[in-house]
């Protein structure tokens, strides 16, 4: 009986919380400028896109879980080696802290996991060359700034830093120095969150 009462109260308060929090789903689209540290690869420009849920938890704080598809890697400047293309599914918990009376300008801090799901050197589906191997997962940290308009449009600029070495085992002429290769990504994009009645 106690368990049933607890479930009923949890359902009631859960629904009240969700309705008061005005949870809003949304979509994101933007541009990446990515590279791998300790290599001679040049910056690769590509896209990211996906979905998110906007969950206001306080007057000036919003939790924003995201699931994005992000195309990253680096551009080879040598005819001997291909570009490095790594495609990730990124699952991120973004924390948005609003500043000012209209709550438009905000800072973003977050933590995420990137799962390698494709590219020219992908450990899950095989590689073009056995000498190359990319880690199947990356732990990421994000930071950025943005502005949110009242009608739902959001503009943001972020930096995403990988914390797990990609273990990229390319030819020695691609390396600037000994050391691990970490993802580093600058992101600029827009998002739109929808109203739910």
Buried (B, 14 or more C-beta within 10 A) or exposed (E): EEEEEEEEEEEEEEEEEEEEBEBBEBEBEBEBBBBBBBBBBEBBEBEBBBBBBBBBEEEEEBBBBBBBBBBBBBBBEEEEBBBBBBBBBBBBBBBBEBEEEEBBEBEBBBBBBBEBBBBBBBBEEEBEEEEBBBBBEBEBBBBBEBBBEEEBEBBBBBBBBBEBBBEBBBEEEBBEEEEBBBBBBBBEBEBBBEEEE
